[in-house]
Amino acid sequence: VSNLGKGNLTNAPIQTNYGWHVIKVDDVRTFKAPSFDESKGRIQQTLVQNKRLELLAKLRANAKVVQ
C-alpha cells in the first residue's frame, strides 16, 4: 500500500483479520516521527505507570486477607 500513488487502487484484494479489502490511496502526506526529546516525558510516564501496575499486581498476589 505504501508504494501506491495518490488516487491508485491495490491490484488485488488484501486479506486481513477483518476480511478482504480493496484499498484506494486518497492522499499522501509525509510523516515526521517525534524526536526522543519530544517523546521522553511520555515514555517516562508509561514506564512508571507500568512499574506501578506490576508492583500492585505483585502486592495483590501476595496479600493475605483476614476476616
PDB file with one MODEL, atoms N, CA, C and O in Angstrom:
MODEL        1
ATOM      1  N   VAL A   1       0.827  -1.187   0.000  1.00  0.00           N
ATOM      2  CA  VAL A   1       0.000   0.000   0.000  1.00  0.00           C
ATOM      3  C   VAL A   1       0.875   1.256   0.000  1.00  0.00           C
ATOM      4  O   VAL A   1       0.532   2.255  -0.633  1.00  0.00           O
ATOM      5  N   SER A   2       1.991   1.206   0.702  1.00  0.00           N
ATOM      6  CA  SER A   2       2.841   2.391   0.774  1.00  0.00           C
ATOM      7  C   SER A   2       3.452   2.748  -0.579  1.00  0.00           C
ATOM      8  O   SER A   2       3.901   3.878  -0.771  1.00  0.00           O
ATOM      9  N   ASN A   3       3.477   1.804  -1.519  1.00  0.00           N
ATOM     10  CA  ASN A   3       4.037   2.070  -2.848  1.00  0.00           C
ATOM     11  C   ASN A   3       3.007   2.628  -3.821  1.00  0.00           C
ATOM     12  O   ASN A   3       3.363   3.039  -4.925  1.00  0.00           O
ATOM     13  N   LEU A   4       1.729   2.649  -3.425  1.00  0.00           N
ATOM     14  CA  LEU A   4       0.690   3.163  -4.320  1.00  0.00           C
ATOM     15  C   LEU A   4       0.747   4.679  -4.377  1.00  0.00           C
ATOM     16  O   LEU A   4       1.005   5.336  -3.369  1.00  0.00           O
ATOM     17  N   GLY A   5       0.510   5.219  -5.534  1.00  0.00           N
ATOM     18  CA  GLY A   5       0.446   6.663  -5.678  1.00  0.00           C
ATOM     19  C   GLY A   5      -0.947   7.177  -5.366  1.00  0.00           C
ATOM     20  O   GLY A   5      -1.899   6.402  -5.265  1.00  0.00           O
ATOM     21  N   LYS A   6      -1.058   8.478  -5.216  1.00  0.00           N
ATOM     22  CA  LYS A   6      -2.335   9.120  -4.905  1.00  0.00           C
ATOM     23  C   LYS A   6      -3.365   8.786  -5.983  1.00  0.00           C
ATOM     24  O   LYS A   6      -3.099   8.916  -7.177  1.00  0.00           O
ATOM     25  N   GLY A   7      -4.557   8.348  -5.533  1.00  0.00           N
ATOM     26  CA  GLY A   7      -5.651   8.012  -6.440  1.00  0.00           C
ATOM     27  C   GLY A   7      -5.630   6.586  -6.962  1.00  0.00           C
ATOM     28  O   GLY A   7      -6.557   6.188  -7.669  1.00  0.00           O
ATOM     29  N   ASN A   8      -4.606   5.800  -6.641  1.00  0.00           N
ATOM     30  CA  ASN A   8      -4.494   4.427  -7.141  1.00  0.00           C
ATOM     31  C   ASN A   8      -5.147   3.421  -6.208  1.00  0.00           C
ATOM     32  O   ASN A   8      -5.315   3.667  -5.013  1.00  0.00           O
ATOM     33  N   LEU A   9      -5.514   2.275  -6.786  1.00  0.00           N
ATOM     34  CA  LEU A   9      -6.103   1.161  -6.038  1.00  0.00           C
ATOM     35  C   LEU A   9      -5.111   0.009  -5.970  1.00  0.00           C
ATOM     36  O   LEU A   9      -4.202  -0.085  -6.795  1.00  0.00           O
ATOM     37  N   THR A  10      -5.287  -0.863  -4.986  1.00  0.00           N
ATOM     38  CA  THR A  10      -4.484  -2.085  -4.938  1.00  0.00           C
ATOM     39  C   THR A  10      -4.863  -2.948  -6.133  1.00  0.00           C
ATOM     40  O   THR A  10      -6.009  -2.919  -6.581  1.00  0.00           O
ATOM     41  N   ASN A  11      -3.900  -3.721  -6.655  1.00  0.00           N
ATOM     42  CA  ASN A  11      -4.146  -4.576  -7.823  1.00  0.00           C
ATOM     43  C   ASN A  11      -5.089  -5.728  -7.514  1.00  0.00           C
ATOM     44  O   ASN A  11      -5.826  -6.195  -8.382  1.00  0.00           O
ATOM     45  N   ALA A  12      -5.056  -6.178  -6.269  1.00  0.00           N
ATOM     46  CA  ALA A  12      -5.868  -7.320  -5.853  1.00  0.00           C
ATOM     47  C   ALA A  12      -6.359  -7.061  -4.435  1.00  0.00           C
ATOM     48  O   ALA A  12      -5.759  -6.270  -3.707  1.00  0.00           O
ATOM     49  N   PRO A  13      -7.441  -7.717  -4.036  1.00  0.00           N
ATOM     50  CA  PRO A  13      -7.915  -7.566  -2.651  1.00  0.00           C
ATOM     51  C   PRO A  13      -6.847  -8.038  -1.662  1.00  0.00           C
ATOM     52  O   PRO A  13      -6.065  -8.942  -1.957  1.00  0.00           O
ATOM     53  N   ILE A  14      -6.832  -7.416  -0.498  1.00  0.00           N
ATOM     54  CA  ILE A  14      -5.878  -7.751   0.558  1.00  0.00           C
ATOM     55  C   ILE A  14      -6.650  -8.352   1.726  1.00  0.00           C
ATOM     56  O   ILE A  14      -7.632  -7.778   2.196  1.00  0.00           O
ATOM     57  N   GLN A  15      -6.193  -9.521   2.190  1.00  0.00           N
ATOM     58  CA  GLN A  15      -6.873 -10.179   3.305  1.00  0.00           C
ATOM     59  C   GLN A  15      -6.242  -9.753   4.621  1.00  0.00           C
ATOM     60  O   GLN A  15      -5.021  -9.754   4.774  1.00  0.00           O
ATOM     61  N   THR A  16      -7.114  -9.384   5.583  1.00  0.00           N
ATOM     62  CA  THR A  16      -6.677  -9.056   6.938  1.00  0.00           C
ATOM     63  C   THR A  16      -7.509  -9.891   7.907  1.00  0.00           C
ATOM     64  O   THR A  16      -8.319 -10.715   7.483  1.00  0.00           O
ATOM     65  N   ASN A  17      -7.313  -9.682   9.190  1.00  0.00           N
ATOM     66  CA  ASN A  17      -8.118 -10.372  10.208  1.00  0.00           C
ATOM     67  C   ASN A  17      -9.587  -9.956  10.136  1.00  0.00           C
ATOM     68  O   ASN A  17     -10.452 -10.634  10.690  1.00  0.00           O
ATOM     69  N   TYR A  18      -9.869  -8.849   9.459  1.00  0.00           N
ATOM     70  CA  TYR A  18     -11.230  -8.324   9.388  1.00  0.00           C
ATOM     71  C   TYR A  18     -11.917  -8.635   8.058  1.00  0.00           C
ATOM     72  O   TYR A  18     -13.037  -8.182   7.824  1.00  0.00           O
ATOM     73  N   GLY A  19     -11.270  -9.389   7.201  1.00  0.00           N
ATOM     74  CA  GLY A  19     -11.865  -9.744   5.914  1.00  0.00           C
ATOM     75  C   GLY A  19     -10.983  -9.311   4.755  1.00  0.00           C
ATOM     76  O   GLY A  19      -9.773  -9.134   4.899  1.00  0.00           O
ATOM     77  N   TRP A  20     -11.628  -9.144   3.591  1.00  0.00           N
ATOM     78  CA  TRP A  20     -10.922  -8.759   2.372  1.00  0.00           C
ATOM     79  C   TRP A  20     -11.147  -7.282   2.099  1.00  0.00           C
ATOM     80  O   TRP A  20     -12.232  -6.760   2.356  1.00  0.00           O
ATOM     81  N   HIS A  21     -10.113  -6.592   1.572  1.00  0.00           N
ATOM     82  CA  HIS A  21     -10.202  -5.151   1.349  1.00  0.00           C
ATOM     83  C   HIS A  21      -9.562  -4.770   0.022  1.00  0.00           C
ATOM     84  O   HIS A  21      -8.533  -5.322  -0.368  1.00  0.00           O
ATOM     85  N   VAL A  22     -10.182  -3.823  -0.659  1.00  0.00           N
ATOM     86  CA  VAL A  22      -9.563  -3.147  -1.796  1.00  0.00           C
ATOM     87  C   VAL A  22      -9.255  -1.745  -1.282  1.00  0.00           C
ATOM     88  O   VAL A  22     -10.141  -1.058  -0.774  1.00  0.00           O
ATOM     89  N   ILE A  23      -8.022  -1.328  -1.412  1.00  0.00           N
ATOM     90  CA  ILE A  23      -7.582  -0.074  -0.800  1.00  0.00           C
ATOM     91  C   ILE A  23      -7.300   0.962  -1.886  1.00  0.00           C
ATOM     92  O   ILE A  23      -6.656   0.671  -2.893  1.00  0.00           O
ATOM     93  N   LYS A  24      -7.796   2.174  -1.657  1.00  0.00           N
ATOM     94  CA  LYS A  24      -7.528   3.299  -2.547  1.00  0.00           C
ATOM     95  C   LYS A  24      -6.801   4.373  -1.741  1.00  0.00           C
ATOM     96  O   LYS A  24      -7.205   4.713  -0.629  1.00  0.00           O
ATOM     97  N   VAL A  25      -5.733   4.895  -2.317  1.00  0.00           N
ATOM     98  CA  VAL A  25      -4.968   5.960  -1.662  1.00  0.00           C
ATOM     99  C   VAL A  25      -5.612   7.294  -2.039  1.00  0.00           C
ATOM    100  O   VAL A  25      -5.571   7.704  -3.199  1.00  0.00           O
ATOM    101  N   ASP A  26      -6.205   7.966  -1.052  1.00  0.00           N
ATOM    102  CA  ASP A  26      -6.838   9.263  -1.284  1.00  0.00           C
ATOM    103  C   ASP A  26      -5.838  10.409  -1.190  1.00  0.00           C
ATOM    104  O   ASP A  26      -5.972  11.413  -1.890  1.00  0.00           O
ATOM    105  N   ASP A  27      -4.848  10.262  -0.335  1.00  0.00           N
ATOM    106  CA  ASP A  27      -3.898  11.347  -0.128  1.00  0.00           C
ATOM    107  C   ASP A  27      -2.585  10.771   0.378  1.00  0.00           C
ATOM    108  O   ASP A  27      -2.563   9.712   1.005  1.00  0.00           O
ATOM    109  N   VAL A  28      -1.519  11.456   0.109  1.00  0.00           N
ATOM    110  CA  VAL A  28      -0.195  11.054   0.575  1.00  0.00           C
ATOM    111  C   VAL A  28       0.395  12.240   1.331  1.00  0.00           C
ATOM    112  O   VAL A  28       0.471  13.353   0.810  1.00  0.00           O
ATOM    113  N   ARG A  29       0.812  11.978   2.578  1.00  0.00           N
ATOM    114  CA  ARG A  29       1.413  13.025   3.409  1.00  0.00           C
ATOM    115  C   ARG A  29       2.709  12.504   4.010  1.00  0.00           C
ATOM    116  O   ARG A  29       2.848  11.306   4.255  1.00  0.00           O
ATOM    117  N   THR A  30       3.640  13.387   4.244  1.00  0.00           N
ATOM    118  CA  THR A  30       4.883  12.982   4.894  1.00  0.00           C
ATOM    119  C   THR A  30       4.632  12.888   6.399  1.00  0.00           C
ATOM    120  O   THR A  30       3.801  13.608   6.951  1.00  0.00           O
ATOM    121  N   PHE A  31       5.354  12.002   7.036  1.00  0.00           N
ATOM    122  CA  PHE A  31       5.225  11.807   8.477  1.00  0.00           C
ATOM    123  C   PHE A  31       6.576  12.079   9.114  1.00  0.00           C
ATOM    124  O   PHE A  31       7.590  11.504   8.717  1.00  0.00           O
ATOM    125  N   LYS A  32       6.583  12.951  10.095  1.00  0.00           N
ATOM    126  CA  LYS A  32       7.805  13.241  10.839  1.00  0.00           C
ATOM    127  C   LYS A  32       7.675  12.591  12.215  1.00  0.00           C
ATOM    128  O   LYS A  32       6.852  12.999  13.035  1.00  0.00           O
ATOM    129  N   ALA A  33       8.483  11.598  12.445  1.00  0.00           N
ATOM    130  CA  ALA A  33       8.472  10.924  13.749  1.00  0.00           C
ATOM    131  C   ALA A  33       9.001  11.886  14.807  1.00  0.00           C
ATOM    132  O   ALA A  33       9.960  12.613  14.548  1.00  0.00           O
ATOM    133  N   PRO A  34       8.397  11.905  15.989  1.00  0.00           N
ATOM    134  CA  PRO A  34       8.880  12.798  17.043  1.00  0.00           C
ATOM    135  C   PRO A  34      10.282  12.387  17.499  1.00  0.00           C
ATOM    136  O   PRO A  34      10.627  11.206  17.491  1.00  0.00           O
ATOM    137  N   SER A  35      11.070  13.363  17.891  1.00  0.00           N
ATOM    138  CA  SER A  35      12.423  13.073  18.389  1.00  0.00           C
ATOM    139  C   SER A  35      12.321  12.456  19.785  1.00  0.00           C
ATOM    140  O   SER A  35      11.263  12.475  20.414  1.00  0.00           O
ATOM    141  N   PHE A  36      13.431  11.918  20.246  1.00  0.00           N
ATOM    142  CA  PHE A  36      13.457  11.335  21.587  1.00  0.00           C
ATOM    143  C   PHE A  36      13.117  12.384  22.637  1.00  0.00           C
ATOM    144  O   PHE A  36      12.357  12.118  23.569  1.00  0.00           O
ATOM    145  N   ASP A  37      13.685  13.581  22.480  1.00  0.00           N
ATOM    146  CA  ASP A  37      13.425  14.649  23.455  1.00  0.00           C
ATOM    147  C   ASP A  37      11.944  15.006  23.509  1.00  0.00           C
ATOM    148  O   ASP A  37      11.420  15.314  24.580  1.00  0.00           O
ATOM    149  N   GLU A  38      11.261  14.967  22.354  1.00  0.00           N
ATOM    150  CA  GLU A  38       9.827  15.261  22.321  1.00  0.00           C
ATOM    151  C   GLU A  38       9.009  14.152  22.974  1.00  0.00           C
ATOM    152  O   GLU A  38       7.931  14.410  23.511  1.00  0.00           O
ATOM    153  N   SER A  39       9.512  12.923  22.933  1.00  0.00           N
ATOM    154  CA  SER A  39       8.781  11.765  23.450  1.00  0.00           C
ATOM    155  C   SER A  39       9.193  11.358  24.858  1.00  0.00           C
ATOM    156  O   SER A  39       8.512  10.553  25.493  1.00  0.00           O
ATOM    157  N   LYS A  40      10.281  11.896  25.346  1.00  0.00           N
ATOM    158  CA  LYS A  40      10.877  11.461  26.610  1.00  0.00           C
ATOM    159  C   LYS A  40       9.890  11.471  27.779  1.00  0.00           C
ATOM    160  O   LYS A  40       9.809  10.494  28.522  1.00  0.00           O
ATOM    161  N   GLY A  41       9.146  12.556  27.948  1.00  0.00           N
ATOM    162  CA  GLY A  41       8.204  12.653  29.061  1.00  0.00           C
ATOM    163  C   GLY A  41       7.141  11.579  29.021  1.00  0.00           C
ATOM    164  O   GLY A  41       6.827  10.967  30.042  1.00  0.00           O
ATOM    165  N   ARG A  42       6.583  11.349  27.837  1.00  0.00           N
ATOM    166  CA  ARG A  42       5.539  10.331  27.691  1.00  0.00           C
ATOM    167  C   ARG A  42       6.101   8.928  27.935  1.00  0.00           C
ATOM    168  O   ARG A  42       5.434   8.076  28.522  1.00  0.00           O
ATOM    169  N   ILE A  43       7.332   8.702  27.479  1.00  0.00           N
ATOM    170  CA  ILE A  43       7.973   7.399  27.702  1.00  0.00           C
ATOM    171  C   ILE A  43       8.180   7.164  29.192  1.00  0.00           C
ATOM    172  O   ILE A  43       7.913   6.072  29.694  1.00  0.00           O
ATOM    173  N   GLN A  44       8.656   8.186  29.900  1.00  0.00           N
ATOM    174  CA  GLN A  44       8.864   8.061  31.346  1.00  0.00           C
ATOM    175  C   GLN A  44       7.552   7.773  32.065  1.00  0.00           C
ATOM    176  O   GLN A  44       7.503   6.906  32.938  1.00  0.00           O
ATOM    177  N   GLN A  45       6.493   8.488  31.711  1.00  0.00           N
ATOM    178  CA  GLN A  45       5.182   8.266  32.335  1.00  0.00           C
ATOM    179  C   GLN A  45       4.716   6.834  32.125  1.00  0.00           C
ATOM    180  O   GLN A  45       4.229   6.187  33.053  1.00  0.00           O
ATOM    181  N   THR A  46       4.867   6.347  30.907  1.00  0.00           N
ATOM    182  CA  THR A  46       4.436   4.985  30.588  1.00  0.00           C
ATOM    183  C   THR A  46       5.223   3.953  31.384  1.00  0.00           C
ATOM    184  O   THR A  46       4.649   3.001  31.912  1.00  0.00           O
ATOM    185  N   LEU A  47       6.542   4.143  31.470  1.00  0.00           N
ATOM    186  CA  LEU A  47       7.373   3.196  32.224  1.00  0.00           C
ATOM    187  C   LEU A  47       7.032   3.198  33.710  1.00  0.00           C
ATOM    188  O   LEU A  47       6.957   2.137  34.330  1.00  0.00           O
ATOM    189  N   VAL A  48       6.825   4.379  34.282  1.00  0.00           N
ATOM    190  CA  VAL A  48       6.466   4.477  35.698  1.00  0.00           C
ATOM    191  C   VAL A  48       5.113   3.828  35.939  1.00  0.00           C
ATOM    192  O   VAL A  48       4.951   3.087  36.908  1.00  0.00           O
ATOM    193  N   GLN A  49       4.144   4.091  35.081  1.00  0.00           N
ATOM    194  CA  GLN A  49       2.811   3.503  35.223  1.00  0.00           C
ATOM    195  C   GLN A  49       2.877   1.974  35.131  1.00  0.00           C
ATOM    196  O   GLN A  49       2.218   1.276  35.901  1.00  0.00           O
ATOM    197  N   ASN A  50       3.665   1.462  34.196  1.00  0.00           N
ATOM    198  CA  ASN A  50       3.809   0.006  34.065  1.00  0.00           C
ATOM    199  C   ASN A  50       4.425  -0.604  35.316  1.00  0.00           C
ATOM    200  O   ASN A  50       3.993  -1.668  35.759  1.00  0.00           O
ATOM    201  N   LYS A  51       5.425   0.051  35.889  1.00  0.00           N
ATOM    202  CA  LYS A  51       6.049  -0.451  37.121  1.00  0.00           C
ATOM    203  C   LYS A  51       5.058  -0.424  38.286  1.00  0.00           C
ATOM    204  O   LYS A  51       5.026  -1.350  39.096  1.00  0.00           O
ATOM    205  N   ARG A  52       4.248   0.639  38.372  1.00  0.00           N
ATOM    206  CA  ARG A  52       3.231   0.713  39.430  1.00  0.00           C
ATOM    207  C   ARG A  52       2.241  -0.436  39.314  1.00  0.00           C
ATOM    208  O   ARG A  52       1.916  -1.087  40.307  1.00  0.00           O
ATOM    209  N   LEU A  53       1.766  -0.683  38.104  1.00  0.00           N
ATOM    210  CA  LEU A  53       0.803  -1.765  37.897  1.00  0.00           C
ATOM    211  C   LEU A  53       1.425  -3.119  38.229  1.00  0.00           C
ATOM    212  O   LEU A  53       0.774  -3.989  38.807  1.00  0.00           O
ATOM    213  N   GLU A  54       2.682  -3.281  37.858  1.00  0.00           N
ATOM    214  CA  GLU A  54       3.408  -4.514  38.163  1.00  0.00           C
ATOM    215  C   GLU A  54       3.517  -4.718  39.680  1.00  0.00           C
ATOM    216  O   GLU A  54       3.274  -5.815  40.183  1.00  0.00           O
ATOM    217  N   LEU A  55       3.879  -3.666  40.392  1.00  0.00           N
ATOM    218  CA  LEU A  55       4.008  -3.727  41.847  1.00  0.00           C
ATOM    219  C   LEU A  55       2.661  -4.024  42.503  1.00  0.00           C
ATOM    220  O   LEU A  55       2.582  -4.852  43.410  1.00  0.00           O
ATOM    221  N   LEU A  56       1.597  -3.348  42.048  1.00  0.00           N
ATOM    222  CA  LEU A  56       0.265  -3.597  42.607  1.00  0.00           C
ATOM    223  C   LEU A  56      -0.174  -5.040  42.387  1.00  0.00           C
ATOM    224  O   LEU A  56      -0.750  -5.658  43.281  1.00  0.00           O
ATOM    225  N   ALA A  57       0.094  -5.573  41.212  1.00  0.00           N
ATOM    226  CA  ALA A  57      -0.267  -6.965  40.924  1.00  0.00           C
ATOM    227  C   ALA A  57       0.486  -7.915  41.854  1.00  0.00           C
ATOM    228  O   ALA A  57      -0.084  -8.889  42.346  1.00  0.00           O
ATOM    229  N   LYS A  58       1.779  -7.627  42.095  1.00  0.00           N
ATOM    230  CA  LYS A  58       2.583  -8.448  42.990  1.00  0.00           C
ATOM    231  C   LYS A  58       2.054  -8.380  44.420  1.00  0.00           C
ATOM    232  O   LYS A  58       1.942  -9.404  45.095  1.00  0.00           O
ATOM    233  N   LEU A  59       1.729  -7.168  44.879  1.00  0.00           N
ATOM    234  CA  LEU A  59       1.202  -6.993  46.234  1.00  0.00           C
ATOM    235  C   LEU A  59      -0.124  -7.721  46.401  1.00  0.00           C
ATOM    236  O   LEU A  59      -0.355  -8.370  47.421  1.00  0.00           O
ATOM    237  N   ARG A  60      -0.990  -7.614  45.405  1.00  0.00           N
ATOM    238  CA  ARG A  60      -2.287  -8.317  45.481  1.00  0.00           C
ATOM    239  C   ARG A  60      -2.105  -9.826  45.508  1.00  0.00           C
ATOM    240  O   ARG A  60      -2.806 -10.524  46.241  1.00  0.00           O
ATOM    241  N   ALA A  61      -1.174 -10.329  44.719  1.00  0.00           N
ATOM    242  CA  ALA A  61      -0.944 -11.777  44.651  1.00  0.00           C
ATOM    243  C   ALA A  61      -0.400 -12.315  45.977  1.00  0.00           C
ATOM    244  O   ALA A  61      -0.687 -13.451  46.354  1.00  0.00           O
ATOM    245  N   ASN A  62       0.377 -11.503  46.673  1.00  0.00           N
ATOM    246  CA  ASN A  62       0.996 -11.953  47.925  1.00  0.00           C
ATOM    247  C   ASN A  62       0.211 -11.546  49.165  1.00  0.00           C
ATOM    248  O   ASN A  62       0.597 -11.907  50.276  1.00  0.00           O
ATOM    249  N   ALA A  63      -0.857 -10.819  49.006  1.00  0.00           N
ATOM    250  CA  ALA A  63      -1.620 -10.327  50.155  1.00  0.00           C
ATOM    251  C   ALA A  63      -2.454 -11.449  50.773  1.00  0.00           C
ATOM    252  O   ALA A  63      -2.962 -12.323  50.071  1.00  0.00           O
ATOM    253  N   LYS A  64      -2.581 -11.404  52.091  1.00  0.00           N
ATOM    254  CA  LYS A  64      -3.447 -12.333  52.815  1.00  0.00           C
ATOM    255  C   LYS A  64      -4.574 -11.516  53.411  1.00  0.00           C
ATOM    256  O   LYS A  64      -4.346 -10.575  54.171  1.00  0.00           O
ATOM    257  N   VAL A  65      -5.793 -11.887  53.056  1.00  0.00           N
ATOM    258  CA  VAL A  65      -6.958 -11.168  53.569  1.00  0.00           C
ATOM    259  C   VAL A  65      -7.481 -11.944  54.776  1.00  0.00           C
ATOM    260  O   VAL A  65      -7.779 -13.134  54.684  1.00  0.00           O
ATOM    261  N   VAL A  66      -7.586 -11.252  55.903  1.00  0.00           N
ATOM    262  CA  VAL A  66      -8.057 -11.871  57.136  1.00  0.00           C
ATOM    263  C   VAL A  66      -9.384 -11.223  57.500  1.00  0.00           C
ATOM    264  O   VAL A  66      -9.517  -9.999  57.490  1.00  0.00           O
ATOM    265  N   GLN A  67     -10.367 -12.066  57.822  1.00  0.00           N
ATOM    266  CA  GLN A  67     -11.677 -11.536  58.205  1.00  0.00           C
ATOM    267  C   GLN A  67     -11.912 -11.708  59.680  1.00  0.00           C
ATOM    268  O   GLN A  67     -12.965 -11.320  60.187  1.00  0.00           O
TER     269      GLN A  67
ENDMDL
END
